[in-house]
């Protein structure tokens, strides 16, 4: 396996050689996170570069006083691997494993999305480190396996435990159009409840996506059905089924697709709503479906949003979405 596809070296960052002590970590790769949400998945990749530079300043400043940034690498939400201390260096990331294991931080907080691109970046990094030149063990651990800590967070640690990070990487590209003209397919599943307060539009959050073209099965906080990887836009056709509990009698439920675009300041903002489907419910539990075909412009994302107009909060208890799309 060659060096990760999207590798940002210390030289690319304008950093010189690390002053960290030499080491030869061979026992595996340790996953870390940030204790605060960063929202980097919804920002341009330049925000990840800024975050990495700020982290280095913090680690080498008076609060920490370390020789360099504490981690070996960072895997960002856009699929890049950013070099920290890099190869053959001790870290300051996980006491008890600083010279025996390499480290990679996801730069995500407790509620941040862990993207398929990010997972695949970790997979590429792991496989590269297992090549003969470095020959590390393929074992993937979490920071909490060394000391008592919440790191790398519940979501990332589930991916450690279920072996997601230890799977082989895929040929993950931003414009995987294929050669056969056939549509790509993704299937999203939701298995955790999500509160719907009366009158509040809420983006459906999915926990699992199955996407054979882009990394197989991935988990995390997933909102965008189309547009995460299709940087030049896409034609798409999706349908979603949603089960909602605790609805008031006669309450109206509305579902719609909504497109978002970046505002130039690193945030995603509303761009365009698609037509509403608005059934009226008799009360209790209900199953609702929505479908839409669209032409997604370059740089936009599509989410499904839902609102209910009952007398009290209801909850989404499950949802499934099937998406067929043709990257441009």
TALINJO-V838157 format. One record per backbone hydrogen bond with DSSP energy under -1.0 kcal/mol. NH is the residue of the N-H (numbers start at 1). CO is the residue of the C=O. If there is no record, write none. Layout:
NH & CO
NH & CO
//
This chain:
8 & 81
13 & 9
14 & 11
15 & 10
23 & 88
27 & 100
29 & 139
30 & 102
31 & 141
32 & 104
34 & 108
42 & 39
43 & 40
47 & 44
48 & 45
49 & 45
50 & 46
51 & 47
52 & 48
53 & 49
54 & 50
55 & 51
56 & 52
57 & 53
58 & 54
59 & 55
60 & 56
65 & 61
66 & 59
73 & 103
74 & 82
75 & 105
76 & 80
79 & 76
81 & 6
82 & 74
83 & 8
84 & 72
85 & 71
86 & 72
90 & 21
91 & 98
92 & 70
97 & 94
101 & 97
102 & 28
104 & 30
105 & 73
106 & 32
119 & 115
120 & 116
121 & 117
122 & 118
123 & 119
124 & 120
125 & 121
126 & 122
127 & 123
128 & 124
129 & 125
131 & 128
134 & 131
135 & 131
136 & 129
137 & 26
141 & 29
143 & 31
144 & 151
145 & 142
146 & 143
147 & 143
153 & 150
157 & 153
158 & 154
159 & 155
160 & 156
161 & 157
162 & 158
164 & 159
165 & 159
167 & 164
172 & 170
177 & 175
184 & 325
186 & 323
187 & 210
188 & 321
189 & 208
190 & 319
194 & 316
196 & 314
199 & 308
200 & 197
202 & 306
204 & 304
206 & 222
207 & 189
208 & 189
209 & 218
210 & 187
211 & 216
216 & 211
218 & 209
220 & 207
222 & 206
225 & 302
231 & 229
233 & 230
234 & 296
235 & 326
236 & 294
237 & 324
238 & 292
239 & 322
240 & 290
241 & 320
242 & 288
243 & 318
244 & 286
245 & 315
247 & 284
250 & 281
251 & 248
253 & 279
254 & 307
255 & 277
256 & 305
258 & 303
259 & 272
260 & 301
261 & 269
263 & 267
269 & 261
271 & 259
272 & 259
274 & 257
277 & 255
281 & 251
284 & 247
286 & 244
288 & 242
290 & 240
292 & 238
294 & 236
296 & 234
300 & 297
301 & 260
302 & 226
303 & 258
305 & 256
306 & 202
307 & 254
309 & 252
314 & 196
315 & 245
316 & 194
317 & 243
318 & 243
319 & 190
320 & 241
321 & 188
322 & 239
323 & 186
324 & 237
325 & 184
326 & 235
328 & 233
//
